[in-house]
Amino acid sequence: MSFEIEQNRIIYSEDGRKLAEVTFPDAGDGVVDVDHTFVDDELRGRGIAAELMERVASRLREDGKKARLSCSYARGWFEKHPEYSDIIA
């Protein structure tokens, strides 16, 4: 199991297979758009999507960026984690 951080996405892999990801392309002026979260059916219910969101939130905070949330999962996750409200655009 491993998480890979690329420029605008974080990928979860097992045995070399990409099984989950969250994408957050640049939206300009220090803002990214968290626009897509995907978790393969075989991993659902294991907290992988939440781990992806935690990693995105931490990365954005480290980079001094803000997030626009067009992904419904991301909106729900951030509502449940007010400790990251400072990074919402």
Secondary structure, DSSP 8 states (H G I E B T S, - for coil): -EEEE-SSEEEEEETTEEEEEEE--EEETTEEEE-EEEE-GGGTTSSHHHHHHHHHHHHHHHHT-EEEE-SHHHHHHHHH-GGGGGGB-
